[in-house]
Amino acid sequence: MAYNRVTASSTLDRLLTFEEYRFYNDGTDIRYELERGKLIPMPTPSALHIQICKFLAYWLDRYIIDRDLEFMATSDLGVRTGDDRSRIPDAVVCSRSRWNNIRDRSGAAVLDLGETPVLVVEVTSQNWRDDYILKRAEYAIAGIPEYWIVDANQKRVRILTHRECSPHDAERP
């Protein structure tokens, strides 16, 4: 697919398709999630939020490497959660083969429907309701087997599992 630049002015009056979202570029460093076809700008993270995300990515990666597992952890991977929805979790764990598949695609690095990661992690910020309610439901519907909510204000980590989906289901080629 050829790269077609979609600009902010051309998206104000209409909703974006998932493909348009994958190739969206407004020339800024702002990252967007897609919610019901609308671009939702990601808030600028606090220093604490950044520190927690780096800590999690490091320890998840270290755990994976120490056990020579065929997974990888990253903080810059999007996850499509519906026809017109895509999220950018604070951390994602997926198989190396799944990462290799999306690495070679043009456009944004987003796992598509059917390319479910084994784990997504959200660190709460000012939009904590999204993490506890909206994203929790979206990740469950998308069949993601495990979702962590890291709440620095409450000094708590919630680990949620999706009973109908095993980690092996999420990593089928």
mmCIF file of the C-alpha atoms, coordinates in Angstrom:
data_MODEL
# 
_entry.id   MODEL 
# 
loop_
_atom_site.group_PDB 
_atom_site.id 
_atom_site.type_symbol 
_atom_site.label_atom_id 
_atom_site.label_alt_id 
_atom_site.label_comp_id 
_atom_site.label_asym_id 
_atom_site.label_entity_id 
_atom_site.label_seq_id 
_atom_site.pdbx_PDB_ins_code 
_atom_site.Cartn_x 
_atom_site.Cartn_y 
_atom_site.Cartn_z 
_atom_site.occupancy 
_atom_site.B_iso_or_equiv 
_atom_site.pdbx_formal_charge 
_atom_site.auth_seq_id 
_atom_site.auth_comp_id 
_atom_site.auth_asym_id 
_atom_site.auth_atom_id 
_atom_site.pdbx_PDB_model_num 
ATOM 1   C CA . MET A 1 1   ? 0.000   0.000   0.000  1.00 0.00 ? 1   MET A CA 1 
ATOM 2   C CA . ALA A 1 2   ? 1.354   3.411   -0.928 1.00 0.00 ? 2   ALA A CA 1 
ATOM 3   C CA . TYR A 1 3   ? 1.858   5.944   1.829  1.00 0.00 ? 3   TYR A CA 1 
ATOM 4   C CA . ASN A 1 4   ? -0.885  8.567   1.701  1.00 0.00 ? 4   ASN A CA 1 
ATOM 5   C CA . ARG A 1 5   ? -0.466  11.374  4.176  1.00 0.00 ? 5   ARG A CA 1 
ATOM 6   C CA . VAL A 1 6   ? -3.665  12.036  6.070  1.00 0.00 ? 6   VAL A CA 1 
ATOM 7   C CA . THR A 1 7   ? -3.626  15.433  7.719  1.00 0.00 ? 7   THR A CA 1 
ATOM 8   C CA . ALA A 1 8   ? -5.515  16.828  10.694 1.00 0.00 ? 8   ALA A CA 1 
ATOM 9   C CA . SER A 1 9   ? -7.539  19.219  8.523  1.00 0.00 ? 9   SER A CA 1 
ATOM 10  C CA . SER A 1 10  ? -8.817  16.345  6.368  1.00 0.00 ? 10  SER A CA 1 
ATOM 11  C CA . THR A 1 11  ? -9.923  14.322  9.408  1.00 0.00 ? 11  THR A CA 1 
ATOM 12  C CA . LEU A 1 12  ? -11.901 16.981  11.264 1.00 0.00 ? 12  LEU A CA 1 
ATOM 13  C CA . ASP A 1 13  ? -15.154 16.333  9.408  1.00 0.00 ? 13  ASP A CA 1 
ATOM 14  C CA . ARG A 1 14  ? -15.039 12.539  9.170  1.00 0.00 ? 14  ARG A CA 1 
ATOM 15  C CA . LEU A 1 15  ? -14.085 9.384   10.982 1.00 0.00 ? 15  LEU A CA 1 
ATOM 16  C CA . LEU A 1 16  ? -10.945 7.471   10.088 1.00 0.00 ? 16  LEU A CA 1 
ATOM 17  C CA . THR A 1 17  ? -10.778 3.871   9.030  1.00 0.00 ? 17  THR A CA 1 
ATOM 18  C CA . PHE A 1 18  ? -8.213  1.673   10.732 1.00 0.00 ? 18  PHE A CA 1 
ATOM 19  C CA . GLU A 1 19  ? -5.999  1.759   7.601  1.00 0.00 ? 19  GLU A CA 1 
ATOM 20  C CA . GLU A 1 20  ? -6.116  5.569   7.551  1.00 0.00 ? 20  GLU A CA 1 
ATOM 21  C CA . TYR A 1 21  ? -5.179  5.575   11.218 1.00 0.00 ? 21  TYR A CA 1 
ATOM 22  C CA . ARG A 1 22  ? -2.168  3.307   10.585 1.00 0.00 ? 22  ARG A CA 1 
ATOM 23  C CA . PHE A 1 23  ? -0.830  5.790   8.059  1.00 0.00 ? 23  PHE A CA 1 
ATOM 24  C CA . TYR A 1 24  ? -1.884  8.983   9.847  1.00 0.00 ? 24  TYR A CA 1 
ATOM 25  C CA . ASN A 1 25  ? 0.841   11.610  10.183 1.00 0.00 ? 25  ASN A CA 1 
ATOM 26  C CA . ASP A 1 26  ? 0.173   15.198  11.186 1.00 0.00 ? 26  ASP A CA 1 
ATOM 27  C CA . GLY A 1 27  ? 3.859   16.143  11.249 1.00 0.00 ? 27  GLY A CA 1 
ATOM 28  C CA . THR A 1 28  ? 4.014   16.337  15.057 1.00 0.00 ? 28  THR A CA 1 
ATOM 29  C CA . ASP A 1 29  ? 5.292   13.974  17.755 1.00 0.00 ? 29  ASP A CA 1 
ATOM 30  C CA . ILE A 1 30  ? 1.784   13.561  19.169 1.00 0.00 ? 30  ILE A CA 1 
ATOM 31  C CA . ARG A 1 31  ? 0.703   9.941   19.440 1.00 0.00 ? 31  ARG A CA 1 
ATOM 32  C CA . TYR A 1 32  ? -2.948  9.103   18.893 1.00 0.00 ? 32  TYR A CA 1 
ATOM 33  C CA . GLU A 1 33  ? -5.237  6.253   19.792 1.00 0.00 ? 33  GLU A CA 1 
ATOM 34  C CA . LEU A 1 34  ? -8.282  5.499   17.648 1.00 0.00 ? 34  LEU A CA 1 
ATOM 35  C CA . GLU A 1 35  ? -11.647 5.425   19.380 1.00 0.00 ? 35  GLU A CA 1 
ATOM 36  C CA . ARG A 1 36  ? -14.771 4.879   17.280 1.00 0.00 ? 36  ARG A CA 1 
ATOM 37  C CA . GLY A 1 37  ? -12.891 6.254   14.288 1.00 0.00 ? 37  GLY A CA 1 
ATOM 38  C CA . LYS A 1 38  ? -11.804 9.444   16.099 1.00 0.00 ? 38  LYS A CA 1 
ATOM 39  C CA . LEU A 1 39  ? -8.209  10.365  16.805 1.00 0.00 ? 39  LEU A CA 1 
ATOM 40  C CA . ILE A 1 40  ? -7.610  10.722  20.543 1.00 0.00 ? 40  ILE A CA 1 
ATOM 41  C CA . PRO A 1 41  ? -4.320  12.467  21.424 1.00 0.00 ? 41  PRO A CA 1 
ATOM 42  C CA . MET A 1 42  ? -2.292  10.712  24.091 1.00 0.00 ? 42  MET A CA 1 
ATOM 43  C CA . PRO A 1 43  ? -1.516  12.952  27.075 1.00 0.00 ? 43  PRO A CA 1 
ATOM 44  C CA . THR A 1 44  ? 2.099   13.874  27.706 1.00 0.00 ? 44  THR A CA 1 
ATOM 45  C CA . PRO A 1 45  ? 3.261   11.459  30.424 1.00 0.00 ? 45  PRO A CA 1 
ATOM 46  C CA . SER A 1 46  ? 4.570   12.623  33.785 1.00 0.00 ? 46  SER A CA 1 
ATOM 47  C CA . ALA A 1 47  ? 8.112   11.782  34.876 1.00 0.00 ? 47  ALA A CA 1 
ATOM 48  C CA . LEU A 1 48  ? 6.742   9.150   37.266 1.00 0.00 ? 48  LEU A CA 1 
ATOM 49  C CA . HIS A 1 49  ? 4.692   7.572   34.474 1.00 0.00 ? 49  HIS A CA 1 
ATOM 50  C CA . ILE A 1 50  ? 7.781   7.374   32.249 1.00 0.00 ? 50  ILE A CA 1 
ATOM 51  C CA . GLN A 1 51  ? 9.868   5.888   35.065 1.00 0.00 ? 51  GLN A CA 1 
ATOM 52  C CA . ILE A 1 52  ? 7.282   3.189   35.786 1.00 0.00 ? 52  ILE A CA 1 
ATOM 53  C CA . CYS A 1 53  ? 6.976   2.297   32.087 1.00 0.00 ? 53  CYS A CA 1 
ATOM 54  C CA . LYS A 1 54  ? 10.757  2.027   31.664 1.00 0.00 ? 54  LYS A CA 1 
ATOM 55  C CA . PHE A 1 55  ? 10.988  -0.107  34.823 1.00 0.00 ? 55  PHE A CA 1 
ATOM 56  C CA . LEU A 1 56  ? 8.262   -2.471  33.589 1.00 0.00 ? 56  LEU A CA 1 
ATOM 57  C CA . ALA A 1 57  ? 9.680   -2.807  30.080 1.00 0.00 ? 57  ALA A CA 1 
ATOM 58  C CA . TYR A 1 58  ? 13.153  -3.512  31.479 1.00 0.00 ? 58  TYR A CA 1 
ATOM 59  C CA . TRP A 1 59  ? 12.012  -6.202  33.938 1.00 0.00 ? 59  TRP A CA 1 
ATOM 60  C CA . LEU A 1 60  ? 9.620   -7.839  31.496 1.00 0.00 ? 60  LEU A CA 1 
ATOM 61  C CA . ASP A 1 61  ? 12.399  -8.015  28.908 1.00 0.00 ? 61  ASP A CA 1 
ATOM 62  C CA . ARG A 1 62  ? 14.882  -9.292  31.472 1.00 0.00 ? 62  ARG A CA 1 
ATOM 63  C CA . TYR A 1 63  ? 12.450  -12.013 32.590 1.00 0.00 ? 63  TYR A CA 1 
ATOM 64  C CA . ILE A 1 64  ? 11.935  -13.081 28.963 1.00 0.00 ? 64  ILE A CA 1 
ATOM 65  C CA . ILE A 1 65  ? 15.649  -13.067 28.121 1.00 0.00 ? 65  ILE A CA 1 
ATOM 66  C CA . ASP A 1 66  ? 16.706  -14.871 31.313 1.00 0.00 ? 66  ASP A CA 1 
ATOM 67  C CA . ARG A 1 67  ? 14.323  -17.711 30.473 1.00 0.00 ? 67  ARG A CA 1 
ATOM 68  C CA . ASP A 1 68  ? 15.113  -17.709 26.737 1.00 0.00 ? 68  ASP A CA 1 
ATOM 69  C CA . LEU A 1 69  ? 11.427  -17.289 25.875 1.00 0.00 ? 69  LEU A CA 1 
ATOM 70  C CA . GLU A 1 70  ? 10.221  -16.531 22.362 1.00 0.00 ? 70  GLU A CA 1 
ATOM 71  C CA . PHE A 1 71  ? 8.583   -13.282 23.454 1.00 0.00 ? 71  PHE A CA 1 
ATOM 72  C CA . MET A 1 72  ? 9.529   -9.639  23.591 1.00 0.00 ? 72  MET A CA 1 
ATOM 73  C CA . ALA A 1 73  ? 8.348   -6.633  25.582 1.00 0.00 ? 73  ALA A CA 1 
ATOM 74  C CA . THR A 1 74  ? 8.021   -3.145  24.143 1.00 0.00 ? 74  THR A CA 1 
ATOM 75  C CA . SER A 1 75  ? 6.405   0.160   24.975 1.00 0.00 ? 75  SER A CA 1 
ATOM 76  C CA . ASP A 1 76  ? 5.791   1.499   21.483 1.00 0.00 ? 76  ASP A CA 1 
ATOM 77  C CA . LEU A 1 77  ? 3.427   -1.048  19.979 1.00 0.00 ? 77  LEU A CA 1 
ATOM 78  C CA . GLY A 1 78  ? -0.226  -0.360  19.247 1.00 0.00 ? 78  GLY A CA 1 
ATOM 79  C CA . VAL A 1 79  ? -2.985  -2.931  19.672 1.00 0.00 ? 79  VAL A CA 1 
ATOM 80  C CA . ARG A 1 80  ? -6.107  -2.913  17.533 1.00 0.00 ? 80  ARG A CA 1 
ATOM 81  C CA . THR A 1 81  ? -9.083  -3.647  19.780 1.00 0.00 ? 81  THR A CA 1 
ATOM 82  C CA . GLY A 1 82  ? -11.947 -3.357  17.279 1.00 0.00 ? 82  GLY A CA 1 
ATOM 83  C CA . ASP A 1 83  ? -12.902 -2.369  13.740 1.00 0.00 ? 83  ASP A CA 1 
ATOM 84  C CA . ASP A 1 84  ? -12.483 1.332   14.521 1.00 0.00 ? 84  ASP A CA 1 
ATOM 85  C CA . ARG A 1 85  ? -10.392 1.178   17.719 1.00 0.00 ? 85  ARG A CA 1 
ATOM 86  C CA . SER A 1 86  ? -6.700  0.994   18.490 1.00 0.00 ? 86  SER A CA 1 
ATOM 87  C CA . ARG A 1 87  ? -4.816  1.559   21.736 1.00 0.00 ? 87  ARG A CA 1 
ATOM 88  C CA . ILE A 1 88  ? -1.177  2.220   22.584 1.00 0.00 ? 88  ILE A CA 1 
ATOM 89  C CA . PRO A 1 89  ? -0.573  0.426   25.889 1.00 0.00 ? 89  PRO A CA 1 
ATOM 90  C CA . ASP A 1 90  ? 2.328   1.407   28.129 1.00 0.00 ? 90  ASP A CA 1 
ATOM 91  C CA . ALA A 1 91  ? 3.821   -2.076  27.677 1.00 0.00 ? 91  ALA A CA 1 
ATOM 92  C CA . VAL A 1 92  ? 3.024   -5.010  25.417 1.00 0.00 ? 92  VAL A CA 1 
ATOM 93  C CA . VAL A 1 93  ? 4.362   -8.555  25.384 1.00 0.00 ? 93  VAL A CA 1 
ATOM 94  C CA . CYS A 1 94  ? 4.035   -10.525 22.153 1.00 0.00 ? 94  CYS A CA 1 
ATOM 95  C CA . SER A 1 95  ? 5.872   -13.310 20.405 1.00 0.00 ? 95  SER A CA 1 
ATOM 96  C CA . ARG A 1 96  ? 9.039   -12.512 18.480 1.00 0.00 ? 96  ARG A CA 1 
ATOM 97  C CA . SER A 1 97  ? 7.490   -13.970 15.335 1.00 0.00 ? 97  SER A CA 1 
ATOM 98  C CA . ARG A 1 98  ? 4.486   -11.657 15.699 1.00 0.00 ? 98  ARG A CA 1 
ATOM 99  C CA . TRP A 1 99  ? 6.856   -8.687  16.134 1.00 0.00 ? 99  TRP A CA 1 
ATOM 100 C CA . ASN A 1 100 ? 8.820   -9.739  13.035 1.00 0.00 ? 100 ASN A CA 1 
ATOM 101 C CA . ASN A 1 101 ? 5.587   -9.808  11.009 1.00 0.00 ? 101 ASN A CA 1 
ATOM 102 C CA . ILE A 1 102 ? 4.584   -6.257  11.925 1.00 0.00 ? 102 ILE A CA 1 
ATOM 103 C CA . ARG A 1 103 ? 8.154   -4.926  11.787 1.00 0.00 ? 103 ARG A CA 1 
ATOM 104 C CA . ASP A 1 104 ? 8.161   -5.439  8.026  1.00 0.00 ? 104 ASP A CA 1 
ATOM 105 C CA . ARG A 1 105 ? 4.836   -3.630  7.452  1.00 0.00 ? 105 ARG A CA 1 
ATOM 106 C CA . SER A 1 106 ? 4.568   -0.045  6.355  1.00 0.00 ? 106 SER A CA 1 
ATOM 107 C CA . GLY A 1 107 ? 2.652   2.384   8.538  1.00 0.00 ? 107 GLY A CA 1 
ATOM 108 C CA . ALA A 1 108 ? 2.377   2.437   12.313 1.00 0.00 ? 108 ALA A CA 1 
ATOM 109 C CA . ALA A 1 109 ? 3.441   -0.578  14.386 1.00 0.00 ? 109 ALA A CA 1 
ATOM 110 C CA . VAL A 1 110 ? 0.033   -1.901  15.435 1.00 0.00 ? 110 VAL A CA 1 
ATOM 111 C CA . LEU A 1 111 ? -0.994  -5.481  16.107 1.00 0.00 ? 111 LEU A CA 1 
ATOM 112 C CA . ASP A 1 112 ? -4.103  -6.087  14.014 1.00 0.00 ? 112 ASP A CA 1 
ATOM 113 C CA . LEU A 1 113 ? -7.160  -8.120  14.972 1.00 0.00 ? 113 LEU A CA 1 
ATOM 114 C CA . GLY A 1 114 ? -6.120  -11.743 15.284 1.00 0.00 ? 114 GLY A CA 1 
ATOM 115 C CA . GLU A 1 115 ? -2.562  -10.759 16.264 1.00 0.00 ? 115 GLU A CA 1 
ATOM 116 C CA . THR A 1 116 ? -3.302  -10.702 19.957 1.00 0.00 ? 116 THR A CA 1 
ATOM 117 C CA . PRO A 1 117 ? -0.454  -10.064 22.402 1.00 0.00 ? 117 PRO A CA 1 
ATOM 118 C CA . VAL A 1 118 ? -0.154  -12.189 25.552 1.00 0.00 ? 118 VAL A CA 1 
ATOM 119 C CA . LEU A 1 119 ? -0.048  -9.164  27.866 1.00 0.00 ? 119 LEU A CA 1 
ATOM 120 C CA . VAL A 1 120 ? -0.864  -5.458  27.838 1.00 0.00 ? 120 VAL A CA 1 
ATOM 121 C CA . VAL A 1 121 ? 0.000   -3.074  30.664 1.00 0.00 ? 121 VAL A CA 1 
ATOM 122 C CA . GLU A 1 122 ? -1.504  0.349   31.327 1.00 0.00 ? 122 GLU A CA 1 
ATOM 123 C CA . VAL A 1 123 ? -0.045  2.747   33.880 1.00 0.00 ? 123 VAL A CA 1 
ATOM 124 C CA . THR A 1 124 ? -2.825  5.007   35.098 1.00 0.00 ? 124 THR A CA 1 
ATOM 125 C CA . SER A 1 125 ? -2.625  8.750   34.699 1.00 0.00 ? 125 SER A CA 1 
ATOM 126 C CA . GLN A 1 126 ? -5.208  11.516  34.648 1.00 0.00 ? 126 GLN A CA 1 
ATOM 127 C CA . ASN A 1 127 ? -7.470  9.351   32.459 1.00 0.00 ? 127 ASN A CA 1 
ATOM 128 C CA . TRP A 1 128 ? -7.567  6.462   34.973 1.00 0.00 ? 128 TRP A CA 1 
ATOM 129 C CA . ARG A 1 129 ? -11.230 5.698   34.214 1.00 0.00 ? 129 ARG A CA 1 
ATOM 130 C CA . ASP A 1 130 ? -10.212 4.742   30.682 1.00 0.00 ? 130 ASP A CA 1 
ATOM 131 C CA . ASP A 1 131 ? -7.724  2.203   32.068 1.00 0.00 ? 131 ASP A CA 1 
ATOM 132 C CA . TYR A 1 132 ? -10.101 0.704   34.643 1.00 0.00 ? 132 TYR A CA 1 
ATOM 133 C CA . ILE A 1 133 ? -13.262 0.632   32.531 1.00 0.00 ? 133 ILE A CA 1 
ATOM 134 C CA . LEU A 1 134 ? -12.964 1.318   28.789 1.00 0.00 ? 134 LEU A CA 1 
ATOM 135 C CA . LYS A 1 135 ? -9.625  -0.306  28.035 1.00 0.00 ? 135 LYS A CA 1 
ATOM 136 C CA . ARG A 1 136 ? -10.360 -3.217  30.359 1.00 0.00 ? 136 ARG A CA 1 
ATOM 137 C CA . ALA A 1 137 ? -13.480 -4.009  28.338 1.00 0.00 ? 137 ALA A CA 1 
ATOM 138 C CA . GLU A 1 138 ? -11.755 -3.473  24.976 1.00 0.00 ? 138 GLU A CA 1 
ATOM 139 C CA . TYR A 1 139 ? -8.833  -5.722  25.855 1.00 0.00 ? 139 TYR A CA 1 
ATOM 140 C CA . ALA A 1 140 ? -11.206 -8.440  27.076 1.00 0.00 ? 140 ALA A CA 1 
ATOM 141 C CA . ILE A 1 141 ? -13.306 -8.257  23.888 1.00 0.00 ? 141 ILE A CA 1 
ATOM 142 C CA . ALA A 1 142 ? -10.100 -8.407  21.812 1.00 0.00 ? 142 ALA A CA 1 
ATOM 143 C CA . GLY A 1 143 ? -9.230  -11.664 23.589 1.00 0.00 ? 143 GLY A CA 1 
ATOM 144 C CA . ILE A 1 144 ? -6.038  -10.471 25.266 1.00 0.00 ? 144 ILE A CA 1 
ATOM 145 C CA . PRO A 1 145 ? -5.345  -13.079 27.946 1.00 0.00 ? 145 PRO A CA 1 
ATOM 146 C CA . GLU A 1 146 ? -3.752  -10.785 30.544 1.00 0.00 ? 146 GLU A CA 1 
ATOM 147 C CA . TYR A 1 147 ? -4.071  -7.078  31.355 1.00 0.00 ? 147 TYR A CA 1 
ATOM 148 C CA . TRP A 1 148 ? -2.202  -5.280  34.123 1.00 0.00 ? 148 TRP A CA 1 
ATOM 149 C CA . ILE A 1 149 ? -3.317  -1.928  35.530 1.00 0.00 ? 149 ILE A CA 1 
ATOM 150 C CA . VAL A 1 150 ? -0.495  -0.195  37.383 1.00 0.00 ? 150 VAL A CA 1 
ATOM 151 C CA . ASP A 1 151 ? -1.910  2.511   39.615 1.00 0.00 ? 151 ASP A CA 1 
ATOM 152 C CA . ALA A 1 152 ? 0.906   4.601   41.133 1.00 0.00 ? 152 ALA A CA 1 
ATOM 153 C CA . ASN A 1 153 ? -1.525  6.763   43.110 1.00 0.00 ? 153 ASN A CA 1 
ATOM 154 C CA . GLN A 1 154 ? -3.048  3.726   44.829 1.00 0.00 ? 154 GLN A CA 1 
ATOM 155 C CA . LYS A 1 155 ? 0.319   1.907   44.914 1.00 0.00 ? 155 LYS A CA 1 
ATOM 156 C CA . ARG A 1 156 ? -1.402  -1.121  43.432 1.00 0.00 ? 156 ARG A CA 1 
ATOM 157 C CA . VAL A 1 157 ? -1.098  -3.443  40.454 1.00 0.00 ? 157 VAL A CA 1 
ATOM 158 C CA . ARG A 1 158 ? -4.223  -5.219  39.269 1.00 0.00 ? 158 ARG A CA 1 
ATOM 159 C CA . ILE A 1 159 ? -3.692  -8.331  37.198 1.00 0.00 ? 159 ILE A CA 1 
ATOM 160 C CA . LEU A 1 160 ? -6.730  -9.237  35.144 1.00 0.00 ? 160 LEU A CA 1 
ATOM 161 C CA . THR A 1 161 ? -7.023  -12.418 33.113 1.00 0.00 ? 161 THR A CA 1 
ATOM 162 C CA . HIS A 1 162 ? -9.424  -13.331 30.360 1.00 0.00 ? 162 HIS A CA 1 
ATOM 163 C CA . ARG A 1 163 ? -10.788 -16.772 31.219 1.00 0.00 ? 163 ARG A CA 1 
ATOM 164 C CA . GLU A 1 164 ? -11.881 -17.722 27.706 1.00 0.00 ? 164 GLU A CA 1 
ATOM 165 C CA . CYS A 1 165 ? -8.439  -17.132 26.223 1.00 0.00 ? 165 CYS A CA 1 
ATOM 166 C CA . SER A 1 166 ? -5.205  -18.855 27.053 1.00 0.00 ? 166 SER A CA 1 
ATOM 167 C CA . PRO A 1 167 ? -1.814  -17.309 26.282 1.00 0.00 ? 167 PRO A CA 1 
ATOM 168 C CA . HIS A 1 168 ? -1.337  -19.977 23.604 1.00 0.00 ? 168 HIS A CA 1 
ATOM 169 C CA . ASP A 1 169 ? -4.471  -18.790 21.788 1.00 0.00 ? 169 ASP A CA 1 
ATOM 170 C CA . ALA A 1 170 ? -3.023  -15.291 21.618 1.00 0.00 ? 170 ALA A CA 1 
ATOM 171 C CA . GLU A 1 171 ? 0.154   -16.452 19.927 1.00 0.00 ? 171 GLU A CA 1 
ATOM 172 C CA . ARG A 1 172 ? -1.195  -18.696 17.199 1.00 0.00 ? 172 ARG A CA 1 
ATOM 173 C CA . PRO A 1 173 ? 0.308   -17.789 13.826 1.00 0.00 ? 173 PRO A CA 1 
# 
